[in-house]
Amino acid sequence: MKFLSSRRRHKAVKPLLLVAALFLMGGLYTVAVPEQQSSADSGTSTQVEEGRALFQVGCSSCHGLNGEGTSEGPTLVGVGAASVDWQVETGRMPMAQQAEQAPKRPPVYNREEIDAMAAYVASLGPGPDIPTEAQYSPEGLSAEEIARGGELFRTNCSACHNFAGAGGALPDGKYAPSLQGVEPKHIWEALRIGPQQMPVFGPETITDEDVRTIVAYLQSLEQEPAGGLTLGNLGPVSEGLWAWIVGMGGLALFAVWIASKGARSK
Amino acid sequence: MAKPAPLSEQTTVPATPAERTPGPVLRRVAGPVTWADERVGAAGLGKFFLRKIFPDHWSFLLGEIALYSFIILLITGVYLTIWFKPSMAEVEYEGSYQLLRGLAMSEAYESTLHISFDIRGGLLMRQMHHWSAMLFVASMFAHMLRVFFTGAFRKPRELNWVIGVALLALGTIEGFAGYSLPDDLLSGTGLRFVDGLIRSIPVIGTWAEFFVFGGEFPGTLIISRLYMVHILLIPGLLLALIAAHMALLVYHKHTQYPGPGRTDQNVVGYPLFPVYMAKAGGFFFIVFGVTTLMGAFMQINPLWTYGPYNPAQVTAGSQPDWYMGWVEGAIRIMPGWESHWGSTTWSWNVVVPGVGLMGLLFTLLGVYPWIEAWLTGDKREHHVLERPRTNPTRTAFGVAGITAYIMLMLGGGNDIIATQFRMSLNNISLVLRVAVFVAPVLAFLITKRICIALTRVDQERLLHGSESGIINRSPAGGYSEDHLPISQGEAFTLTSHNEYPVLESEEISPRQAKARRFFYGDNMSKPTRAELEAAAHHADGHDGDHELGDGDHHAVTGSRQPELTGGKD
């Protein structure tokens, strides 16, 4: 305590106190101010500029010069970086042609370009951000948690995506795509942004923890050995087809062979 | 075409000398055989059955596939019942399949998982049982179509046909009861479907639902009730009807395809012992082998991925097994019509395609032999089969029926077709709503024309012979092909079918006459004896235009005897 009181008249005290007070205020401000919901300023301004340039070349013909949307495509204000990441990294955007639904394809843009476009679209309005690995990674879940993920999957997802995630049909040529081999990140993003025909499953409906269990269930299901060839995991329709082709077809061939083998058939 | 056995001049087998000493095998079996003969009359039975003659044709083996599948079903089914628990009591899964551990499920589902994952050979047996069930119904269908298209249901076999229809209906119900037992998500969804079917029955629907399920769906009783139906009631009925089916088969004797030496009074073929013992016995093992291979290498009903039944859940690709697919399809493509009269609801969208169509199919099948008997007025016994082409209208009706069935079945798989072929679900359903009526009519017309065209080809072979492949060029530059006379055996086969001429109106009612004209009016009539003789005479060396042809057919003259068989028929 002597150290503090003996130097309190020192001429450097005032500026130092001033600096300390500024730090304190700044620190308090960062703690007290509510966390920024929007990721509008998350990218650096040069990244946003690059994104805008890419956007105007590749996306603006349908989504408008400022992402306001046209008759050809919806507005991108408020869709968030996660939406750009999902749509472009799975190759669904840019669309090759107008269709009921954008199919999954090899991506056209690389990681840096996607980040730039995501930053630009995020700057248009607040929306879900690209998740960190901790939000979707299925690492470190117990067997019971994965089984719960299966129950969540069957309750929320299998009605459209099929019991094995093989995909299913929706009205008017639309479809729920196959989930086999889909990146965990893309599953998280699809739940949050509700792309194309899919409804949004927000964090209040399915928490990040639940997403991780669903991802883990799907991955475990793919790794499980099947009872032979899966026949597409499409259910009884393909089973019936193969029963007729392999079973009845094969047995009919055997029947022809047996009938042709006779004591006096030569 | 069936291969007729060549006629042997030796009609009787020379008796073996009585003093021949039996060999070592006969000496060894003599004791037991005598024992059996003295107690159950085995010698008489053996003499009757072992020497029973069966004709040879691959299509006669389709029914055998059904019989053998049934035996496989009994064997694998017994294995499954040792561990299956038909109970809807709720338990928590603690078995070895990690992805379901800790979930609440019924004992039925839990024991099925136990069979699949923890019982040695359990999954193989389950998959064989299921594949075998698919093949059982499929082979019954194929067998029925063979019987239909060859007219084997005609007198005296009408009752056996009706037994066959009953077997088909019972087999379908048996299959449904079976795939509902494991209480997984798919089977529960299937039960829900049937629950809806039952409820849609006008007026008594709700009462019937409560009767079947013991209260509201799903209740706690249905699995044990279906278990009784699946392992006791229907298998018992199936066994009894199969026995009756086979007894009548033995009593009527087997039908045979037309051919030289084959009449309605005989059966041309081989004896049961040793030829059919070997063939049928061998075929049993082939059917068993194919079923085992399918069970080993092709996954069927992976119910661990479906999860336990939960009325809140459903999965894309929820369909019944194939033989219920046409009912599913009919309901999928039916417009959603419903009426409310007073306090009652009439769900036309379910009762018409579901309950109505199933009743219609089995009723039509059941009464068909009498429809045709009424048309023909034919009271004779028929043991020689008709080739499908010689009865064009029946064949056309059959193909039209198959077409309608396939259209409905496509409707049942409309979502799978939509995703696999990138088509619109709605468009598939709209197209099928039209196609289910139009396609059978087209199929009828096309099939009938094809049949008539084929009988014309037969006629052509009878009158002008078979194409020799030798092309002649005339001095004028025209080309013509030589024809060889067909063998007498083939000529017999081609002319052995029935004809249904227009009858005098005193013999039949006007309605009967009209129906008969529709059915048989377009049939080709067989060439007369005079026509055949003229054609044979013509083939013997008269060049020149013949009455039916267009001048480019010339028979080979002189070089070959018409009596020689030009080829196998």
Interface residues (C-beta under 8 A of the other chain):
Chain A: E100 A143 E144 I146 A147 R148 G150 E151 R154 T155 S158 A159 C160 H161 N162 F163 A164 A166 G167 G168 A169 L170 P171 D172 G173 Y175 A176 Y217 S220 L221 E224 A226 G227 G228 L229 T230 L231 N233 L234 G235 P236 V237 S238 E239 G240 L241 W242 A243 W244 V246 G247 M248 G250 L251 A252 F254 A255 V256 I258 A259 S260 K261 G262 A263 R264 S265
Chain B: K3 A5 P6 D56 H57 W58 S59 F60 L61 L62 I65 Q98 L99 L100 R101 G102 L103 S116 L123 Q127 W131 M134 L135 A138 S139 A142 L185 L186 Y270 V275 K279 G282 F283 I286 V287 V290 T291 M294 G295 A296 F297 M298 Q299 I300 N301 P302 T305 Y306 G307 N310 A312 Q313 V314 T315 A316 G317 S318 Q319 P320 D321 W322 Y323 G325 G412 G413 N414 D415 I416 A418 T419 Q420 R422 M423 S424 L425 N426 N427
